[in-house]
Amino acid sequence: MDRVVTWRRGGYSRRVNLSTWWRLAAALVLTVLVMLGSLSLGKVILSPLEVMRILFSSQDASLTLIVEQLRFPRIVLAALVGAALSVSGLILQSIIRNPLASPDLLGITSGASAAAVLYLSFLSATLGQQFLPLAAMLGAGLATLAIYLLAWKQGASPLRLVLIGVGVSAMLTAATTFILVFSPLTTTLSAYVWLTGSVYGASWPEPLALAGWLLGIFPLLVLLARQVMVQQLDDNLAQGIGVRVQWLRAGLLLVSVALAGAAIAWGGAIAFVGLIAPHIAKRLVAPGFAGQAVMAALIGANLVMLADLVGRTLFLPLDLPAGIFVAVLGTPFFLYLLIKQRH
């Protein structure tokens, strides 16, 4: 049973769920341990103490290169991608009121993928790789705008958003395949790796750029966080208590798209993270968006970091994309949810 205490000071009071705080602390410790393990393991295996010495003091230049320039930025990028996708999925499941909702099932990932593959196939040779994240985010935004406009009928109901989103996602997936068929052979392989989802070859500018984007989204997320739980009410009931349902739904959808678009832009189209992590977070944390969002972010970060660790260590000398191993876990989880929803 969750233990709840009430904290009062002057005219302010707040209920604090101690069980939630303990679970969040445990998840944070687990995240640090996964990061440390990922820094230690690879073709060159180091002990955790060696890793700590390399990070906090001068060591052999080759080991410093391996830990600080090759492994660390890759791990940080994986953690940020997993956290952003997880919070995006939690928002979508809340506003659409559907446990199967996630960025990759509602067209956001498909829009980013189609735009990214189009850019990789026909524009990257001229403009370079630096504009790929911009193309992916633009594709995610345009796909979501199309879904919202097509679903609009005196408001955008959750049911219409789901149905239109699935249809648009299928259409964009077909468009992505069509683009790949006619793309130059030299870019097809890189496009497939991006579509699978990978943080291979990450350097510090990439996680720093993603972190800057996420920090820019954070104030809007905090501003709208208190309204997420209201979106789970019936629209008429929410309007009856004075909530501007459509404006809030559009704002939360914008935040979700921005989070998912940024994560996909730098990490590729990693599927199922936004589906799995929110469900686990809801089981571990009491109802309340803030606690569930932090837990989902930590779970998502661990999920992508572990998938990347498996991909780069289990099949040496091969370095497989992290998205493969997330999909191995996500597919049976999705089937379980489908069977559960039948009843």
N, C-alpha and C positions, 0 to 999 in steps of 0.2 A: 504494500500500500504506500502511495506517495505521502511524504510528510510535508505539510504546508504550514508556514509561519507567517504572521502578519507583522510588517514593520511600519511603525507610525512615528512621524515627527511633525509636530505642529498640526497644520491642517492637511498634511499629506499622508497617505497610507498606501501600502502596496503589499500584496500577498506574494510570498516567495516560496516556490516549490524546491525544497532542499534536495529531493531525489533527482530532479532535473539538473540541478547544478552539479551534483556528484557525477551524474552520467556524462554531462558535457566535459567535465574535467577529465574523466577517464578516456573519453574519445579524443581529447586534445593530447593526452599523454601517448595514446596509441598512435596518433598522427606523427608525433615527434619520433617515436620508436621506428615507425615505418620509414620515415625520412632517413634516419640514421642507418637503418639496415640497407636501404637503397644506395646510400653513399658508400657503404662498405663492400657491397657485392658487385661483381662484374668479372671481366676477364682477369683483372688484377684484384685479388681479394685482400681487403684490409680489415683489421680489427676496429671495433667502434672507438677504442682509445686512440688508435692511430689517426682515425678520421678527425676526432676532436682536436688532436695536436696539430694536424694539418690546417684545420679551420681557424685555430686561435693562435698559432705561432708559425714561424717560418720553418719550412721543412725542405726536403728534396724537391727540386723544381719539377721533375717529372710527375711525382705523386701529387703535388699541388695542382698541376695542370689537369690531371685525371679527376680529382675531387672537385676543385673549385670552378673549372672551366668546362668540363665535359659532363659530369654527373649532376652537379648541384643545379645549374639552370634548367636542365631537363626535368629534374624532380620538382622544382618549384613550378614550372610551367604545367606539369601534369596535375599538381595539386590545385592550381588556380582554375584550370579547365574543368576538373571534376567538381569543384565547389560551385562554380558559376552555373554549370549545367544542372546541378542538383537543386539549387535555389530556384532556377527558372522552372524546373519541373514541378516543384512544390507550389509555386504561384499558379501555374497552369491548372494543376489538379484542384486548387482551391476555387479559382474563379469559374472553371468549367464544371466543377462538381462531378468529376469523372475520374476514378482511380487509374484509368488507363491513359490519361492525358500526359503527354511529355513533348518536348521540342521535336523529337524525331518522328513522332506519330501524327503531328498536327501541321506539318508543312514547313516549319521554321528551318529545320535541318535540310530539307529538300530544296528550299529556296536558296540557302547558302551554298549547297553543293552544286546546284545548276550554275549559279553565277561564278563560283570558283573554277569549275571545270571549263566553262566558257573562257574565262580569263587565262587559265593555264594553257588551253589548247591554241588560242588565237591571238592573245595579247601579251603574254609573258615574255615572248622573244623580243618584242619591241619595247615594252615598258619596264620589264624586269619583275622580279618576285616581290618587290617591296609593297606593291599595291594589291597583292592577293587578299590580305585581311579586309581591306576596304571593299573589295568586290564581294567577299563572302557576307559581310555585314549588310551591304546594300541589297544583296539577293534575299537575305533573311527578312529584311524590313519590307521589301516590295511584296514578297510572298504573303507576309502577315497582313499587309494593307489590303491585298486582293481578297484574302479570306474574310477579313472584317467587313469589307464593302459588300461582298457577295452574300454574307450572312445577315446583313442589315435588313430588317423589316420591322419598322417601328421599334428599333432596338436590336441588339445582337444577342440572341439568347444562347445559353451554353450548348444546347442541343444542336442548333444550327452551326455554331462555330466548330463543333466536332465533325459533323457531317461534311461541311464544306472543306474543313481542314484536311480530312482524309482524302477527299476527291482531288484537291489541289496538290497534295503530297504525291499522289499516284501520278498525276499528270507531269509534275516536275521531275519525278524519278525517271519517267519515260523520256523526257526531254534531255536529261543528263546522259542517258544511254545513247540517245541519238547523236548528241554532241561528241561523245567518245568514239562512235563509229567513224565519224568524219574528221577526227582530230589527227594531227601528225603523230606518227609512231613514237617519236622521241619524247613527247609529252604525255603519252597515255599512261606509262608506268607511274610517273609522279602523280598523275591525277588519281589513279587507283589507290595509291598509298594514302593520299589525302582523304579520299572517300572512306577508306577503312578507319582512319583516325590514328594519328601517330604524333609523338613529340620527338621523333628522331632528329638528331643534329641541332637541338635547341641551343642557343647561346644567350647570354644575359640580356641583350636588347629585346628579345621576344617576351620573356616573362615580365620584364619591367614595363613594356608597352601594354601588355594585358592588364597588369596591376594598375597602371594609370587609368585605363579605361574603366575598370571595375570601381576604382575610387571615385570616378566621376559619376557613376550610376548610384553609388551608395547613398547619397543624401536623398535622392528621389525614392529609393527603396525604404529608407527610414520614415520618410514623410507619409508613405502610403501603407506601411506595415500594419498599422492599427485597423485598417479597413479590410484586410484580407479575410478575416473570419466572417465579416458581415456578408461578403460575397457568397458564402455558403448557404445563406438564407434564400428562401424563395424571393424572386424579384419584387412581387407585389408587397410582400411583408417588409422587405428592406426599404422600399419606397415609402411605405406607410410610417416608418419611424424616422423619415427625413433623410435617407441616404440617396445621393445622386448616383444610382446604380450604373448607368451607362458610362458616365464620365470616369467613375472609379475603375470600371472594368477596362475601359480603354487605356487608362493610365497604368494599371497593373500589367496589362498585356504588353504595353510599350516597355516596361521594365523587364519583363520576362524575355521579350525578343532581344533587347539590348544585351542582357546577360548571356543568352544562348548564342546570339550572333557573334559576340566577342570571343566566347570560348571556342566556337567552331572555327572562327577565322584563324586562330593561332594553333588549335589542336586538331583540326580536321573533324570530320563528321563521325565522332564517337557516339554510337547508339546506346540506348538503354540506361545511361547513367542518370538522366533526369526522370526515369521511371522507377529505378530500383531504390536509390538513396532516399527519396521522400517517404516511401512506404516503410523503410526500416526506421527512419527518424520518427514517424508517427507512432510506431510501436514502442519506441524507447522513451519518448518525451510526451508529457501531458499536453492536452490541447492548448494552443497558443502559438501564434506564428513566429515570434522572435526565437523562442527556444527550439522549435522544430526547424527553423531555417539554419540556425547555427549547427545543429546536429546533422542536418542533411548536407551542409557544406563540408563538414568534417568527414562524413561517410563517403561522399562523392570524391573528395580529395584522396582518401585512402584507397578507394576502389580503382581510380585511374593510376595512382602511383604503383599499386601492387600489380596491376595489369601490365604496366610498362616494365616493371622489374622482371616479371615472368618472361616477357617478350625479349628482353635483352640478355637474360642469363640462362634460361632453360634450354635454349637451342643454339648455343654458341658453336661456330662463329656467326651464325645468322642473328639478325636483329629484327624481330617481327613487330608489326604495329600493335600498339596497346589495344586498339579497337577490336581486334580479333578475340582477345581473351575476355573483354567486357561483354561481347556478343555471346560468347560461350556460356557465360553466367546469365545474361539477360534474356536469352531466348526461352529457356525453361521457366524462368520467373514470369515472363509475359504470358506463357501458356497457362501457368498456374493461376494468374489473375483472371484470364479469360474463363477458365473452368469455374473459378470461384464466383464470378459475376453471373454465370448462368443460373446459379441457384439463389 
